[in-house]
């Protein structure tokens, strides 16, 4: 009679499959190689990724770094087995933060942690990351996939991203010339993007809808399909506008990525303490998902504005006399920019933002 107590215990017995990890790396190499750009060949497998700033063409650069995740939007992807776009969200949350300071994204690294490595799931997720890196001109130069049994349930996983960009020292945003009378331009979001999903999931549960049910706010889409619409990548249109009308020309003075905290929290982050953003809420129509969320949760407008992007994913503060040039550049890149407000002197008691009109929230 055999005694299993004498059998060697392997790493695989403990829940970590090195062969699966190696298979994943092999599957990812062609995906990462396709993200190569001047300064990086995007070859993976070494102990560290390399980037050559000189080859990238910078003369006096500042490096800008950003790190982020996708929050509990990930739960919807896991529960529905829909992993194809969550990697796009991860990259967007990082590179959109870089562009706010005028920085061109250079390279990206990802971290994926899971209780049990499902090679195909990981490949699909990282394929989305690679796709978003290509769209942003950003090399995927490395990452880490950690299989940690006991830390996560089954094949649950979490994601984090880290991006580095560069901006010429004299082009760093926001500019000190930001002043009253400057115009605020808004760029549309694709939906909820990647923040506020703890509240979103709570409201879906309250409604009794399943993830596969038709989305009441979007004909032809399921609830999960609509809510998993990836965060927009603003890098290329913003970079084009900056190069045509940017800091060296004094036209674009500041940018703000509208993420957690909504318009209310994010716009004041890029303004001097003596200035205030006055936003006209009638200047755009939020997509119907925001109306559904507001109606389902009986959410007041101020809660919507400090939780969700409410239809505006990025704002640009621009010199009023250059506004038309900037809008033309953005339209050339396929954007539909809207003037949504202006900069005024900060009033007593203001927290840096005020609103006029009301959001057109229609479920």
C-alpha positions as CSV (number, residue, x, y, z in Angstrom):
1,X,0.0,0.0,0.0
2,X,1.5,3.3,-1.1
3,X,1.9,6.2,1.3
4,X,1.3,9.6,-0.4
5,X,3.1,11.3,2.4
6,X,6.4,10.2,0.9
7,X,5.5,11.6,-2.6
8,X,7.4,14.8,-3.5
9,X,5.1,17.9,-3.4
10,X,5.6,20.1,-6.5
11,X,5.0,23.7,-7.2
12,X,2.1,22.6,-9.4
13,X,0.6,20.7,-6.5
14,X,0.6,24.0,-4.6
15,X,-1.3,25.6,-7.4
16,X,1.4,27.3,-9.5
17,X,2.0,26.0,-13.0
18,X,5.3,27.3,-14.4
19,X,4.7,25.6,-17.7
20,X,1.4,27.5,-18.1
21,X,3.3,30.7,-17.4
22,X,5.9,29.9,-20.0
23,X,3.2,29.1,-22.5
24,X,1.6,32.4,-21.9
25,X,4.9,34.3,-22.4
26,X,5.4,32.5,-25.7
27,X,1.9,33.4,-26.9
28,X,2.4,37.0,-26.0
29,X,5.7,37.7,-27.7
30,X,4.2,38.4,-31.2
31,X,1.6,40.6,-29.6
32,X,4.1,42.7,-27.7
33,X,6.5,42.9,-30.7
34,X,3.8,44.5,-32.7
35,X,3.7,47.4,-30.2
36,X,7.4,48.4,-31.0
37,X,8.1,52.0,-31.7
38,X,11.2,54.3,-31.9
39,X,13.0,53.7,-28.7
40,X,11.7,50.2,-27.9
41,X,11.6,46.9,-29.8
42,X,9.0,45.6,-27.3
43,X,10.8,42.3,-26.9
44,X,9.8,40.6,-23.6
45,X,11.2,37.8,-21.5
46,X,14.2,39.6,-20.0
47,X,14.6,40.9,-16.4
48,X,13.7,44.4,-17.5
49,X,12.4,46.3,-20.4
50,X,14.5,48.9,-22.2
51,X,13.7,52.3,-23.7
52,X,16.0,54.6,-25.6
53,X,14.9,58.3,-25.1
54,X,17.4,59.6,-27.6
55,X,16.1,57.3,-30.3
56,X,12.6,58.5,-29.5
57,X,13.7,62.0,-30.6
58,X,13.4,64.0,-27.4
59,X,15.8,66.9,-26.7
60,X,15.1,68.0,-23.1
61,X,12.4,65.7,-21.8
62,X,10.7,65.3,-18.5
63,X,9.4,61.8,-17.7
64,X,5.8,61.4,-16.6
65,X,4.6,58.2,-14.9
66,X,1.1,57.0,-14.2
67,X,-0.4,53.8,-12.7
68,X,-4.0,52.7,-12.5
69,X,-6.4,49.8,-12.6
70,X,-9.9,49.3,-13.9
71,X,-11.8,48.9,-10.6
72,X,-14.8,46.6,-10.2
73,X,-15.6,46.8,-13.9
74,X,-13.4,43.8,-13.9
75,X,-16.1,41.9,-12.0
76,X,-18.4,42.2,-15.0
77,X,-15.7,40.9,-17.3
78,X,-15.0,37.9,-15.0
79,X,-18.7,37.1,-14.3
80,X,-19.6,37.1,-18.0
81,X,-16.4,35.7,-19.4
82,X,-15.9,38.8,-21.6
83,X,-12.2,39.6,-21.4
84,X,-11.5,41.1,-24.8
85,X,-11.7,44.8,-24.0
86,X,-10.8,45.1,-20.3
87,X,-7.1,45.4,-21.3
88,X,-8.0,48.5,-23.4
89,X,-9.5,50.0,-20.3
90,X,-6.3,49.4,-18.4
91,X,-4.1,51.1,-20.9
92,X,-6.6,54.0,-21.4
93,X,-6.7,54.8,-17.7
94,X,-2.9,55.2,-17.7
95,X,-2.1,56.8,-21.0
96,X,-5.0,59.3,-20.8
97,X,-3.5,60.5,-17.5
98,X,-0.1,61.0,-19.2
99,X,-1.5,63.1,-22.1
100,X,-3.1,65.4,-19.5
101,X,0.4,66.7,-18.8
102,X,1.3,67.0,-22.4
103,X,3.3,63.8,-22.4
104,X,3.6,61.3,-25.3
105,X,3.2,57.7,-23.9
106,X,6.4,55.8,-24.5
107,X,6.0,52.4,-22.8
108,X,3.6,50.3,-20.7
109,X,3.9,47.4,-18.3
110,X,1.0,45.3,-17.0
111,X,0.5,43.3,-13.8
112,X,-2.0,40.5,-13.7
113,X,-2.6,38.5,-10.5
114,X,-4.9,35.4,-10.4
115,X,-5.7,32.4,-8.2
116,X,-5.3,30.0,-11.1
117,X,-3.8,31.0,-14.4
118,X,-6.1,30.4,-17.4
119,X,-3.7,30.8,-20.3
120,X,-6.3,31.7,-22.9
121,X,-8.1,34.2,-20.6
122,X,-4.7,35.9,-19.9
123,X,-3.8,35.9,-23.5
124,X,-7.1,37.6,-24.5
125,X,-6.7,40.2,-21.8
126,X,-3.1,41.0,-22.7
127,X,-4.1,41.1,-26.4
128,X,-6.4,43.9,-25.5
129,X,-3.6,45.7,-23.7
130,X,-1.3,45.3,-26.7
131,X,-4.0,46.6,-29.0
132,X,-4.5,49.7,-26.9
133,X,-0.7,50.2,-26.7
134,X,-0.6,50.1,-30.5
135,X,-3.4,52.6,-30.8
136,X,-1.6,54.9,-28.4
137,X,1.9,54.6,-29.9
138,X,3.1,53.0,-26.7
139,X,5.4,50.0,-26.5
140,X,4.4,47.1,-24.3
141,X,7.9,46.3,-22.9
142,X,7.1,43.9,-20.1
143,X,4.8,42.8,-17.3
144,X,4.1,40.3,-14.6
145,X,1.6,37.5,-14.4
146,X,1.4,36.2,-10.8
147,X,-0.4,33.0,-10.0
148,X,-1.3,33.1,-6.3
149,X,-3.5,30.3,-5.1
150,X,-5.3,31.2,-1.9
151,X,-5.2,34.9,-2.6
152,X,-7.9,34.9,-5.3
153,X,-10.9,32.6,-5.8
154,X,-10.5,30.2,-8.7
155,X,-9.7,32.0,-11.9
156,X,-10.6,35.5,-10.6
157,X,-7.9,38.0,-11.5
158,X,-6.9,41.6,-10.9
159,X,-5.1,44.0,-13.2
160,X,-2.8,47.0,-12.8
161,X,-1.0,49.1,-15.4
162,X,2.1,51.3,-15.3
163,X,2.8,53.8,-18.1
164,X,5.7,56.2,-18.7
165,X,5.6,59.1,-21.1
166,X,7.8,62.1,-22.0
167,X,7.2,65.8,-22.6
168,X,9.7,68.5,-23.6
169,X,10.4,70.6,-20.5
170,X,8.9,73.8,-22.0
171,X,5.7,72.0,-23.1
172,X,4.6,70.6,-19.7
173,X,0.9,71.2,-18.9
174,X,-0.9,73.0,-17.4
175,X,0.6,76.2,-18.5
176,X,1.1,79.2,-16.1
177,X,-0.6,81.4,-18.7
178,X,-4.1,79.9,-17.9
179,X,-6.4,82.8,-17.3
180,X,-10.0,84.0,-17.0
181,X,-11.8,84.0,-20.4
182,X,-10.1,80.7,-21.5
183,X,-12.6,78.3,-23.1
184,X,-13.3,74.7,-21.9
185,X,-13.7,72.1,-24.7
186,X,-15.2,68.7,-23.9
187,X,-14.6,65.4,-25.7
188,X,-17.2,62.8,-25.5
189,X,-16.8,59.5,-23.6
190,X,-17.9,56.1,-24.8
191,X,-20.0,55.5,-21.8
192,X,-19.2,54.9,-18.1
193,X,-15.5,54.3,-18.9
194,X,-13.7,52.7,-15.9
195,X,-14.9,54.3,-12.7
196,X,-18.0,54.2,-10.6
197,X,-18.6,50.5,-11.2
198,X,-19.3,49.6,-7.6
199,X,-22.3,51.9,-7.9
200,X,-23.2,50.7,-11.4
201,X,-23.1,47.0,-10.2
202,X,-25.3,47.9,-7.2
203,X,-27.9,49.6,-9.4
204,X,-27.9,46.7,-11.9
205,X,-28.6,44.3,-9.0
206,X,-31.3,46.6,-7.7
207,X,-33.0,46.7,-11.1
208,X,-33.1,42.8,-11.3
209,X,-31.5,42.8,-14.7
210,X,-29.1,40.0,-15.6
211,X,-25.8,40.7,-17.5
212,X,-27.3,39.0,-20.6
213,X,-30.5,41.0,-20.5
214,X,-31.1,43.6,-23.2
215,X,-29.8,47.0,-22.0
216,X,-32.8,49.3,-21.5
217,X,-30.6,52.3,-22.5
218,X,-29.0,50.8,-25.6
219,X,-31.1,48.9,-28.2
220,X,-29.3,45.9,-29.6
221,X,-26.8,45.5,-26.7
222,X,-26.9,43.4,-23.5
223,X,-26.4,45.0,-20.1
224,X,-22.8,43.6,-19.8
225,X,-22.0,44.3,-23.4
226,X,-22.9,48.0,-23.0
227,X,-21.2,48.4,-19.7
228,X,-18.0,46.8,-20.9
229,X,-17.6,49.3,-23.7
230,X,-13.9,50.2,-23.4
231,X,-12.6,53.6,-22.1
232,X,-11.8,55.9,-25.0
233,X,-8.1,56.4,-25.9
234,X,-7.6,60.2,-26.3
235,X,-3.9,60.1,-27.0
236,X,-3.8,60.4,-30.8
237,X,-6.3,63.3,-31.2
238,X,-4.9,65.2,-28.3
239,X,-1.3,64.7,-29.4
240,X,-2.2,66.0,-32.9
241,X,-3.9,69.0,-31.4
242,X,-1.0,69.7,-29.1
243,X,1.5,69.5,-32.0
244,X,-0.6,71.9,-34.0
245,X,-1.8,74.2,-31.3
246,X,0.1,73.1,-28.2
247,X,2.0,74.6,-25.2
248,X,4.8,76.1,-27.3
249,X,2.1,78.1,-29.2
250,X,0.1,78.9,-26.0
251,X,-3.2,77.7,-27.4
252,X,-3.8,74.5,-25.3
253,X,-3.3,75.4,-21.7
254,X,-4.6,72.5,-19.6
255,X,-6.2,69.1,-19.9
256,X,-8.2,67.0,-17.5
257,X,-9.1,63.3,-17.7
258,X,-12.5,62.8,-16.2
259,X,-12.3,59.6,-14.1
260,X,-13.1,58.9,-10.5
261,X,-14.6,62.1,-9.0
262,X,-16.3,63.1,-12.2
263,X,-16.2,66.6,-13.6
264,X,-16.6,68.0,-10.1
265,X,-13.3,66.6,-8.7
266,X,-11.1,66.4,-11.8
267,X,-11.4,69.8,-13.5
268,X,-10.2,71.8,-10.4
269,X,-7.1,69.7,-10.2
270,X,-5.6,71.5,-13.2
271,X,-6.6,75.0,-12.3
272,X,-4.8,77.7,-10.2
273,X,-6.4,78.3,-6.8
274,X,-7.7,81.7,-7.9
275,X,-9.7,80.3,-10.9
276,X,-12.9,78.4,-11.4
277,X,-14.4,76.4,-14.2
278,X,-18.0,77.4,-15.1
279,X,-19.6,74.5,-16.9
280,X,-22.8,74.7,-19.0
281,X,-24.6,71.4,-18.4
282,X,-26.8,72.1,-21.4
283,X,-23.9,72.1,-23.8
284,X,-24.0,68.3,-24.4
285,X,-26.4,65.4,-24.1
286,X,-25.1,62.5,-21.9
287,X,-25.5,59.0,-23.3
288,X,-28.7,57.3,-22.1
289,X,-26.8,55.0,-19.7
290,X,-26.3,57.9,-17.4
291,X,-30.0,58.7,-17.4
292,X,-30.8,55.0,-16.6
293,X,-28.3,55.0,-13.7
294,X,-29.7,58.3,-12.3
295,X,-33.3,57.1,-12.6
296,X,-32.6,53.6,-11.2
297,X,-30.7,54.9,-8.2
298,X,-32.7,58.1,-7.8
299,X,-29.3,59.9,-7.9
300,X,-29.3,63.7,-7.6
301,X,-27.4,65.6,-10.2
302,X,-24.5,66.5,-7.9
303,X,-23.9,62.9,-7.1
304,X,-23.8,62.0,-10.8
305,X,-21.4,64.8,-11.5
306,X,-18.9,63.7,-8.8
307,X,-19.2,60.0,-9.6
308,X,-19.4,59.6,-13.4
309,X,-18.0,61.4,-16.4
310,X,-21.6,62.1,-17.5
311,X,-20.6,61.9,-21.2
312,X,-17.4,64.0,-21.1
313,X,-14.2,61.9,-20.9
314,X,-11.6,64.6,-21.4
315,X,-11.6,68.4,-21.2
316,X,-9.3,70.9,-22.8
317,X,-8.7,74.5,-21.5
318,X,-7.8,76.7,-24.5
319,X,-7.1,80.3,-25.3
320,X,-10.4,81.8,-26.6
321,X,-8.8,83.3,-29.7
322,X,-7.4,79.9,-30.7
323,X,-10.4,77.8,-29.9
324,X,-11.5,77.4,-33.5
325,X,-8.1,76.1,-34.6
326,X,-8.1,73.5,-31.8
327,X,-11.6,72.3,-32.6
328,X,-10.7,72.0,-36.3
329,X,-7.7,69.9,-35.4
330,X,-9.8,67.6,-33.1
331,X,-12.5,67.3,-35.8
332,X,-9.8,66.3,-38.3
333,X,-8.9,63.4,-35.9
334,X,-12.5,62.2,-35.8
335,X,-13.6,63.9,-32.5
336,X,-16.8,65.9,-32.0
337,X,-15.6,68.6,-29.6
338,X,-18.1,70.8,-27.7
339,X,-17.5,74.1,-26.0
340,X,-18.8,73.4,-22.5
341,X,-17.7,76.3,-20.4
342,X,-15.1,78.9,-19.5
343,X,-12.6,79.9,-16.9
344,X,-13.7,82.7,-14.4
345,X,-12.2,84.2,-11.3
346,X,-12.8,81.9,-8.3
347,X,-15.6,83.2,-6.1
348,X,-15.7,83.0,-2.3
349,X,-16.5,79.6,-1.1
350,X,-16.0,78.0,-4.5
351,X,-14.2,74.6,-4.8
352,X,-13.0,75.5,-8.3
353,X,-16.1,74.5,-10.3
354,X,-19.6,75.7,-10.8
355,X,-22.5,74.7,-13.1
356,X,-25.3,76.3,-15.0
357,X,-28.3,74.6,-16.5
358,X,-29.1,70.9,-15.9
359,X,-27.9,67.6,-17.3
360,X,-30.3,66.2,-19.9
361,X,-30.5,62.8,-18.2
362,X,-33.0,60.7,-20.1
363,X,-33.1,56.9,-19.4
